[in-house]
Amino acid sequence: MINILIIDDEPEVGHFLSYLLSSKGYTVSLGGSGKDFYHLIRERVYDLALLDIRLPDANGLDILKQLKKTCPGCKSIVMTGYSTIKTAVDAIKLGANDYIEKPFEDIDELESLIDRLLHHNQTVNDSEIHRIAKQTGLVIGSGKEMRHLIMLAYKIAKKNINVLIEGETGTGKEVLAHFVHQASLRSDNPFLAVNCGSLSESLLESELFGHEKGAFTGAIKERKGIFEIANKGTIFLDEIAEASLSTQVKLLRVLESGEYMRVGDEAVRRTNTRIVAASHVDLAGAVEQKMFREDLLYRLEVVKLTIPPLRDRKQDIPELLTYFLEKQQSQLSFSEEAVNLLQHYEWPGNIRELVNVVKRATALAEGETRMITSEYLPDKLRAATYDRTSSRASIIPALGKSEKDLQFYLEDWVKHIHQLWAAEQDVGLDEIIQQVKELEVRIGRAFVTKMLKETMGNRKEAAERLEITTRQLRYFLNEKKGG
């Protein structure tokens, strides 16, 4: 027997849903307030809950949190009006399976959603997500943050709402935008991309909206814009912050009404296009600086997806390497030493920089070897691991902010010393002694930093608790090396 819980303060909505679902053989419990929810949730275990976001005596998000805590196996759908779609997206971030807008315009779609949640397990979604990811070249990886991001992107892809993607340059914003398009109901229609920062104001407007013959110098014939070409599809506006304020006004009109005009024409045209915009800068900050329209930002960021930089998902580098090598149809592979170097580099250029490194390495190694070793990597990567002012190797990660960072540092140090011990070549003892001294200084610095946090920056108290002098404390903080 399938149990369904409905909480909605509009009696007609609640009774309609109750009748619809009861007629399908489900056992339905109906409530109209937060008080009803807390009473009903104790009565039985539910398989599905339909929760109104706005209740007279409770916050819908708080109710969702309680549902997940009390009945973690229960699927959930939040019900919302258009004005609260952002709240519905927040609900999905908290674990809601989906949301529906009121009033319900398509009952068949509502029934289909409920049946899908009740009778399909998560494995089906996972399979679909990985299929689309492979199709679009999106490497999800094993990190929790990235997996959560892709799941959110997949859930909102089927909604007819605009998406804003933020992330540093080179993190793969266009790839994620393509994933959203392919996971949407528009996947059979065009996906077009334009970089707003690569075109002048006049050329960008012509690219977006099209132009009439003679509209400007060089306009020798009329031209369709991407809003016309991508009708019923998706447009990816990269570096949206680079668009002029004048262009932003015209974009706002399209987002609000679906209307636009070609450059040099007065005829109003209509388009049904989904916008996925992206920026590597903080648009909220750009709004404060009067460089970006607040009303346009509000329209764009109905859903905001933030891609983590590569330095925060280094555990995914081996999987990324495999994908890029397969894409190049290369039979080469990276040695363990090379992968280790790649995982300790900070990647200011993110995945785009990694792609270039892989292309360079394969070009140099092709025909010479089947294993890409560190010698095929750029000097800047080796410089991140080796001290270029001397012949000795420097242990990789610089000490970080937590005990976990110290643990990683010690593991790398031991691993490196073991490699020197096992090496079938001459090793200078002076080098080993120097590394031991470096270990002493860095461990001392870690304990000093930890104690300063505990004493709220009081150096005298920190030194006393460490049983050292303040001069010794300054020695470690300044990273001075020596005997």
DOROKOL-33583 format. One line per field, with one value per residue (C-alpha): residue number from 1; x negated, y negated, z. Coordinates in Angstrom, 1 decimal, padded with zeros to 4 digits. Example, Ala and Ser with C-alpha at 12.3 -4.5 7.8 and 13.67 -1.06 7.14 Angstrom:
BEGIN
pos 1|2
u -012.3|-013.7
v 004.5|001.1
w 007.8|007.1
***
This chain:
BEGIN
pos 1|2|3|4|5|6|7|8|9|10|11|12|13|14|15|16|17|18|19|20|21|22|23|24|25|26|27|28|29|30|31|32|33|34|35|36|37|38|39|40|41|42|43|44|45|46|47|48|49|50|51|52|53|54|55|56|57|58|59|60|61|62|63|64|65|66|67|68|69|70|71|72|73|74|75|76|77|78|79|80|81|82|83|84|85|86|87|88|89|90|91|92|93|94|95|96|97|98|99|100|101|102|103|104|105|106|107|108|109|110|111|112|113|114|115|116|117|118|119|120|121|122|123|124|125|126|127|128|129|130|131|132|133|134|135|136|137|138|139|140|141|142|143|144|145|146|147|148|149|150|151|152|153|154|155|156|157|158|159|160|161|162|163|164|165|166|167|168|169|170|171|172|173|174|175|176|177|178|179|180|181|182|183|184|185|186|187|188|189|190|191|192|193|194|195|196|197|198|199|200|201|202|203|204|205|206|207|208|209|210|211|212|213|214|215|216|217|218|219|220|221|222|223|224|225|226|227|228|229|230|231|232|233|234|235|236|237|238|239|240|241|242|243|244|245|246|247|248|249|250|251|252|253|254|255|256|257|258|259|260|261|262|263|264|265|266|267|268|269|270|271|272|273|274|275|276|277|278|279|280|281|282|283|284|285|286|287|288|289|290|291|292|293|294|295|296|297|298|299|300|301|302|303|304|305|306|307|308|309|310|311|312|313|314|315|316|317|318|319|320|321|322|323|324|325|326|327|328|329|330|331|332|333|334|335|336|337|338|339|340|341|342|343|344|345|346|347|348|349|350|351|352|353|354|355|356|357|358|359|360|361|362|363|364|365|366|367|368|369|370|371|372|373|374|375|376|377|378|379|380|381|382|383|384|385|386|387|388|389|390|391|392|393|394|395|396|397|398|399|400|401|402|403|404|405|406|407|408|409|410|411|412|413|414|415|416|417|418|419|420|421|422|423|424|425|426|427|428|429|430|431|432|433|434|435|436|437|438|439|440|441|442|443|444|445|446|447|448|449|450|451|452|453|454|455|456|457|458|459|460|461|462|463|464|465|466|467|468|469|470|471|472|473|474|475|476|477|478|479|480|481|482|483
u 000.0|-001.4|-000.9|-000.8|-000.8|000.7|000.2|001.8|003.7|006.0|008.9|009.8|006.2|005.9|009.2|008.5|005.1|006.7|009.4|007.0|004.6|007.2|008.8|005.5|005.6|003.2|003.9|003.9|003.6|004.6|003.6|003.9|001.2|-002.1|-000.3|001.5|-001.8|-003.5|-000.5|-000.2|-003.9|-003.7|-000.8|-002.5|-005.4|-004.8|-006.1|-005.5|-004.7|-003.3|-004.1|-002.9|-005.8|-003.6|-001.6|000.2|-001.7|-004.9|-007.8|-007.6|-011.4|-011.3|-008.6|-010.7|-013.7|-011.6|-010.2|-013.7|-014.6|-011.5|-010.9|-014.2|-012.9|-009.9|-009.9|-008.8|-007.3|-006.9|-004.1|-004.6|-003.4|-005.7|-006.7|-008.3|-010.2|-013.5|-012.2|-011.2|-014.8|-016.1|-013.8|-015.4|-018.8|-017.5|-016.5|-013.0|-012.7|-010.9|-008.4|-005.2|-003.7|-000.2|002.3|001.8|002.1|001.2|002.7|001.2|-002.3|-001.5|-000.3|-003.4|-005.7|-004.0|-004.1|-007.7|-008.7|-006.7|-007.7|-011.2|-014.3|-017.3|-019.3|-017.2|-018.1|-021.7|-021.9|-020.2|-022.6|-025.7|-024.4|-023.9|-027.1|-029.0|-027.2|-028.1|-031.6|-030.9|-033.1|-031.2|-033.9|-033.6|-033.4|-030.2|-030.0|-030.2|-027.7|-025.2|-025.6|-024.9|-021.9|-020.5|-021.2|-019.4|-016.4|-015.9|-016.8|-013.2|-011.8|-011.2|-013.3|-016.5|-019.8|-022.9|-026.2|-029.0|-032.6|-036.2|-037.4|-038.0|-035.9|-033.6|-030.5|-029.6|-029.8|-027.4|-025.1|-025.1|-024.3|-021.3|-020.0|-020.4|-018.6|-015.7|-012.6|-014.2|-017.0|-015.7|-016.0|-019.1|-021.7|-023.6|-026.4|-027.7|-030.5|-029.3|-032.9|-034.3|-032.0|-031.6|-028.2|-026.8|-028.0|-026.7|-023.2|-023.3|-024.4|-021.6|-018.7|-019.7|-019.7|-018.0|-019.9|-021.5|-021.1|-024.8|-027.9|-028.6|-025.1|-024.7|-021.8|-019.4|-020.5|-018.7|-019.9|-020.3|-017.1|-015.3|-017.5|-017.3|-013.6|-012.3|-015.9|-018.5|-020.9|-024.1|-025.2|-028.8|-030.5|-027.1|-028.7|-030.5|-027.3|-026.7|-023.9|-022.1|-022.2|-021.2|-018.0|-017.1|-017.9|-015.6|-012.8|-013.3|-013.3|-010.2|-008.0|-009.8|-009.8|-012.7|-013.4|-016.1|-018.7|-017.4|-013.8|-010.7|-008.8|-008.3|-009.3|-008.7|-010.9|-010.5|-014.1|-015.6|-018.5|-021.5|-023.9|-027.4|-030.0|-033.3|-032.7|-030.3|-027.3|-025.9|-029.1|-028.7|-025.2|-026.6|-029.1|-026.3|-027.9|-025.1|-021.3|-019.7|-016.4|-018.3|-020.2|-016.9|-015.6|-018.7|-019.4|-016.2|-018.6|-022.3|-024.8|-028.3|-031.1|-033.9|-037.5|-039.7|-041.9|-038.9|-038.3|-041.8|-040.6|-038.8|-042.0|-042.7|-039.2|-039.6|-042.9|-041.3|-038.4|-040.8|-043.0|-040.0|-038.7|-042.1|-042.0|-045.4|-046.8|-049.1|-048.6|-050.0|-052.5|-051.7|-054.5|-053.0|-049.5|-050.9|-052.4|-049.1|-047.2|-049.5|-049.4|-046.9|-045.4|-044.7|-043.4|-041.2|-040.1|-040.9|-044.5|-044.5|-043.3|-046.2|-048.7|-047.3|-047.4|-051.0|-052.1|-050.5|-052.0|-055.5|-055.2|-053.5|-055.8|-058.4|-056.7|-053.4|-053.7|-053.6|-056.1|-056.9|-059.5|-056.6|-054.9|-055.5|-058.2|-055.6|-054.1|-057.5|-058.3|-055.3|-056.9|-060.6|-062.5|-064.0|-066.7|-068.4|-068.6|-066.6|-063.0|-060.5|-057.5|-054.3|-051.5|-052.3|-050.8|-047.2|-044.5|-043.6|-044.8|-043.8|-046.2|-049.0|-048.1|-048.4|-051.7|-053.2|-051.9|-053.6|-056.8|-057.0|-056.2|-058.9|-061.6|-060.6|-061.0|-064.5|-065.3|-064.2|-065.8|-068.5|-070.7|-073.0|-071.2|-073.0|-072.7|-072.8|-069.6|-067.9|-069.1|-067.8|-064.4|-064.3|-065.0|-062.2|-059.9|-060.8|-060.1|-056.8|-055.5|-056.4|-054.6|-051.5|-051.4|-052.0|-049.2|-046.8|-047.6|-047.2|-043.7|-042.9|-044.3|-042.5|-045.9|-047.5|-051.1|-052.3|-049.7|-050.3|-054.1|-053.5|-051.1|-053.7|-056.4|-058.6|-059.7|-057.9|-061.1|-060.8|-057.2|-058.1|-060.8|-058.2|-055.8|-058.4|-059.4|-063.1|-065.1|-068.4|-070.0
v 000.0|-003.4|-006.2|-009.8|-013.0|-016.3|-019.6|-022.6|-025.5|-025.9|-023.5|-023.1|-022.2|-019.7|-018.0|-017.9|-016.1|-013.9|-012.8|-012.3|-010.2|-008.2|-007.2|-005.6|-003.4|-005.3|-006.0|-009.8|-011.9|-015.5|-018.5|-022.3|-023.7|-023.1|-021.9|-019.3|-018.2|-017.6|-015.6|-013.5|-012.7|-010.8|-008.6|-006.5|-006.2|-008.0|-007.1|-010.6|-014.0|-017.0|-020.1|-023.7|-026.1|-028.8|-027.9|-030.2|-028.8|-027.3|-027.7|-025.1|-024.6|-023.9|-021.3|-019.7|-019.5|-017.8|-015.4|-014.4|-013.9|-012.0|-010.0|-010.0|-007.5|-009.6|-011.2|-014.9|-017.4|-021.1|-023.1|-026.8|-029.8|-031.5|-034.2|-031.5|-029.5|-030.5|-029.0|-025.9|-025.6|-026.0|-023.1|-020.9|-021.8|-020.6|-017.3|-017.7|-015.5|-018.1|-021.0|-021.9|-025.3|-026.3|-026.4|-023.0|-023.5|-020.0|-017.2|-014.5|-015.9|-016.0|-012.4|-011.4|-013.1|-011.3|-007.9|-008.4|-009.2|-006.3|-003.6|-004.5|-004.2|-006.5|-004.2|-005.2|-008.9|-008.1|-006.1|-009.0|-011.6|-009.6|-009.0|-012.8|-013.6|-011.3|-012.7|-016.3|-015.7|-016.5|-014.6|-014.4|-012.9|-011.5|-014.7|-015.3|-019.0|-018.2|-015.3|-017.5|-020.2|-017.9|-016.4|-019.9|-020.8|-017.6|-018.3|-021.9|-021.1|-020.0|-023.2|-026.2|-028.5|-030.5|-029.4|-031.3|-029.5|-031.0|-029.8|-030.8|-030.9|-027.5|-025.5|-024.2|-026.5|-025.9|-022.1|-022.4|-024.6|-021.9|-019.3|-021.4|-021.6|-017.9|-017.0|-019.4|-019.0|-021.2|-018.8|-018.1|-021.9|-024.1|-024.9|-028.0|-029.8|-033.3|-035.0|-038.4|-039.6|-038.7|-041.0|-044.8|-046.2|-046.5|-043.1|-041.5|-043.0|-041.8|-038.3|-038.1|-039.8|-039.8|-042.8|-044.2|-044.9|-048.3|-048.5|-049.5|-049.6|-046.1|-044.9|-043.9|-041.5|-040.7|-038.2|-036.1|-036.4|-033.5|-034.3|-033.5|-030.6|-029.0|-029.4|-026.6|-025.7|-027.1|-030.0|-030.1|-033.6|-033.3|-036.2|-038.0|-040.7|-042.0|-043.0|-046.7|-048.3|-049.0|-045.4|-044.3|-046.4|-044.5|-041.2|-042.0|-042.7|-039.3|-037.6|-039.4|-039.2|-037.0|-040.0|-041.6|-043.6|-043.1|-045.9|-048.4|-047.1|-048.1|-044.9|-043.1|-039.4|-036.7|-033.9|-030.9|-030.5|-029.3|-031.4|-029.8|-032.6|-032.4|-034.7|-034.3|-037.5|-038.0|-039.6|-040.7|-042.7|-044.1|-045.2|-047.1|-048.8|-049.8|-047.7|-045.2|-045.6|-044.3|-043.5|-041.4|-039.5|-038.7|-037.3|-035.3|-033.7|-031.9|-029.0|-029.6|-026.8|-027.4|-025.2|-024.5|-025.3|-022.4|-022.9|-022.0|-018.7|-017.4|-013.9|-014.0|-014.6|-010.9|-010.6|-013.8|-012.5|-009.3|-011.2|-013.6|-010.8|-008.8|-012.0|-012.3|-008.6|-008.3|-005.0|-006.8|-006.8|-009.0|-007.5|-007.6|-010.2|-012.5|-012.1|-013.0|-016.2|-017.1|-016.6|-018.9|-021.8|-024.6|-025.0|-028.7|-028.0|-025.2|-022.4|-024.4|-024.6|-020.8|-020.1|-022.1|-020.3|-016.9|-018.0|-019.2|-016.0|-013.6|-015.6|-015.3|-011.7|-010.2|-007.9|-007.9|-006.1|-004.7|-006.3|-010.0|-010.8|-014.1|-015.0|-015.6|-018.1|-021.8|-023.3|-025.2|-022.0|-020.6|-023.9|-023.5|-020.3|-021.0|-024.0|-025.6|-027.4|-024.1|-020.5|-019.2|-018.2|-020.1|-018.4|-019.4|-020.8|-023.9|-023.6|-024.3|-025.3|-022.1|-018.9|-017.1|-019.3|-018.4|-014.8|-015.0|-016.9|-014.2|-011.4|-013.1|-013.6|-010.0|-008.9|-011.1|-009.9|-006.3|-007.0|-008.3|-005.3|-002.9|-004.8|-002.9|-005.9|-008.1|-010.3|-013.1|-012.8|-016.6|-016.7|-014.2|-016.2|-019.4|-017.8|-016.7|-020.3|-021.5|-018.9|-020.3|-023.9|-023.1|-020.9|-023.6|-026.2|-024.0|-023.8|-027.5|-028.3|-026.0|-027.5|-031.0|-030.1|-028.7|-031.8|-034.2|-035.5|-036.1|-035.3|-035.5|-033.1|-030.8|-030.7|-029.9|-027.1|-025.7|-026.1|-028.2|-031.8|-034.4|-034.7|-031.0|-031.5|-034.3|-032.0|-029.4|-032.0|-033.6|-030.2|-030.8|-027.7|-026.7|-024.8
w 000.0|-001.0|001.5|000.2|002.4|001.0|002.9|001.2|002.8|-000.3|000.3|-003.4|-004.3|-001.4|-002.2|-005.9|-005.3|-002.7|-005.1|-008.0|-006.0|-004.1|-007.4|-008.4|-005.3|-003.1|000.6|001.1|004.2|003.8|005.9|005.5|007.8|009.5|012.6|010.5|009.0|012.4|013.5|010.4|010.0|013.3|012.1|009.4|007.1|003.8|000.3|-001.2|000.2|-001.7|000.3|-000.3|000.1|001.7|004.7|007.2|010.2|008.9|006.5|003.7|003.8|007.5|006.9|004.2|006.5|009.1|006.5|005.5|009.1|010.2|007.0|005.0|002.4|001.5|-002.0|-002.0|-004.4|-003.4|-004.8|-005.6|-007.5|-010.0|-007.5|-005.2|-007.8|-006.2|-003.0|-004.8|-006.1|-002.6|-001.7|-004.4|-002.9|000.4|-001.1|-002.6|-005.7|-007.8|-007.8|-009.6|-010.2|-009.3|-010.8|-012.4|-016.1|-017.2|-015.1|-017.2|-016.5|-012.8|-012.8|-014.8|-012.3|-009.3|-011.0|-012.0|-008.4|-006.9|-009.4|-010.6|-008.3|-008.3|-010.4|-013.4|-012.9|-012.3|-015.6|-017.5|-015.9|-016.8|-020.4|-020.9|-019.2|-021.5|-024.5|-023.6|-022.4|-018.8|-016.3|-013.0|-010.9|-007.4|-005.3|-003.3|-004.4|-008.1|-007.9|-006.0|-008.6|-011.5|-009.8|-009.3|-012.9|-014.0|-011.9|-013.1|-016.7|-017.5|-016.1|-018.4|-016.3|-016.9|-015.4|-014.3|-014.2|-012.2|-012.0|-012.7|-016.3|-017.7|-015.3|-018.0|-017.9|-021.5|-021.1|-018.1|-020.1|-022.9|-020.3|-019.1|-022.7|-023.4|-020.2|-021.0|-023.0|-025.6|-026.5|-030.0|-030.8|-031.3|-028.7|-029.6|-027.7|-028.0|-026.0|-025.0|-024.3|-027.8|-029.8|-029.9|-028.8|-032.3|-033.4|-030.3|-030.9|-034.5|-033.4|-030.8|-032.6|-036.3|-038.6|-041.7|-045.0|-044.8|-041.0|-040.6|-042.7|-044.0|-043.6|-047.3|-046.6|-043.8|-041.2|-038.6|-035.0|-032.6|-030.8|-034.1|-035.0|-031.6|-031.1|-028.9|-028.1|-025.7|-026.0|-023.9|-023.2|-022.0|-020.1|-019.8|-017.6|-020.7|-022.4|-022.5|-020.5|-023.7|-024.7|-021.2|-021.6|-024.8|-023.2|-020.3|-022.7|-024.3|-020.9|-019.7|-022.9|-025.4|-027.8|-029.7|-032.9|-035.4|-035.7|-038.2|-038.1|-036.2|-036.5|-033.2|-033.3|-030.7|-029.5|-027.1|-026.1|-022.8|-021.6|-019.8|-018.9|-017.5|-015.9|-014.2|-012.2|-009.3|-011.0|-007.6|-007.2|-010.7|-009.8|-006.8|-009.1|-011.5|-014.2|-014.5|-014.2|-011.1|-012.8|-015.5|-012.8|-011.1|-014.3|-015.0|-011.7|-011.1|-010.6|-010.0|-010.5|-009.3|-010.7|-008.3|-009.6|-010.5|-007.4|-005.3|-007.2|-007.7|-006.9|-010.3|-012.3|-013.1|-014.5|-016.5|-017.9|-019.0|-020.7|-022.6|-023.8|-025.0|-026.8|-028.6|-029.4|-027.7|-026.6|-024.1|-020.3|-017.5|-015.1|-011.4|-010.9|-013.6|-012.1|-008.7|-010.1|-011.8|-008.6|-006.6|-009.1|-008.3|-011.9|-012.1|-015.7|-014.4|-016.8|-019.9|-018.7|-018.0|-021.5|-022.9|-020.8|-021.9|-025.6|-025.2|-023.4|-025.9|-028.8|-027.3|-026.1|-029.2|-031.0|-028.2|-025.4|-024.2|-020.8|-020.2|-017.4|-015.7|-018.4|-020.8|-018.5|-018.5|-016.3|-014.3|-013.0|-012.0|-010.4|-008.1|-006.8|-007.1|-005.6|-008.7|-006.6|-005.6|-006.7|-003.8|-004.1|-002.0|-000.4|-002.1|-000.4|001.5|005.0|005.0|007.4|009.2|010.7|007.5|005.6|008.0|007.6|003.8|004.1|006.3|004.0|001.0|003.0|004.0|000.5|-001.0|001.4|000.7|-003.0|-002.4|-000.2|-002.9|-005.8|-007.7|-008.0|-005.9|-003.4|-001.5|002.2|002.5|000.6|003.0|006.0|004.5|004.0|007.6|008.6|006.4|008.0|011.5|010.4|008.7|011.6|014.0|011.9|011.8|015.6|016.0|013.6|015.3|018.7|017.5|016.3|019.7|021.5|019.1|017.8|021.2|020.5|024.1|025.3|022.3|023.0|026.6|025.8|023.3|025.9|023.5|023.4|021.3|019.3|018.4|017.5|015.1|013.6|012.6|011.3|009.1|007.7|008.3|007.6|009.1|011.9
***
